[in-house]
Amino acid sequence: LMTINTPDNDRPDPDTLLARVQRDEARAMRGKLKIFFGATAGVGKTYAMLAGAQTALAQSACLVVGLLETHGRAETAIMAQGLPQLALKEVLYRSSTLHEFDLEAALAWGVLHPGGLVLLDELAHSNAPGSRHPKRWQDVEELLERGIDVWTTMNVQHLESLNDTVSGITGIRVWETVPDRIFDQADEVVVF
């Protein structure tokens, strides 16, 4: 048996190895993000998300609709039938009652259903004042950090880096945007 001595600088740094292992473990525990991404409103993002949820539910997936915007489209509402839904929380704002996504209820649901899936329409939405986070994408980040998978929808003009370009083409500026890093972290993007 022969022993070969190697210089210390050839050995991996234990702190670097530990950081890599911790990063890999955190990534494995994180929920998965799927974005249904469209060129404009009405292209079928929400409908496709719900159709996928119906298929997943038929295959015994554990899922819940956290918030759904049908925008009055009957076919979208029909596609949501039979899917379990979280109750929306009521928020009083300027003498009106808003119905918002209930992040606390979704997190509690996630504790009871590890590895579950929450459907959350309109990623770029601004939450009502007084909400835990000002933006829905921040709600999504918290769900993902807790190991809950999320399917969501957004349009191209809401992507922060493309907002100016799209508004220059369409003449319409949107103020609700999603940081590119959220989009870049998606595990899957379905384009419409």
Salt bridges, closest charged atoms under 4 A:
ASP8 OD1 - ARG11 NH1 3.75
ASP24 OD1 - ARG27 NH1 3.32
GLU90 OE2 - HIS99 NE2 3.45
GLU100 OE1 - HIS125 NE2 3.38
GLU104 OE2 - ARG132 NH1 1.76
GLU122 OE2 - HIS71 NE2 2.54
GLU141 OE2 - ARG181 NH1 2.50
GLU142 OE2 - ARG132 NH2 2.46
GLU142 OE1 - HIS133 NE2 2.63
GLU142 OE2 - ARG146 NH2 3.35
ASP164 OD1 - ARG173 NH2 2.55
GLU188 OE2 - LYS34 NZ 3.74
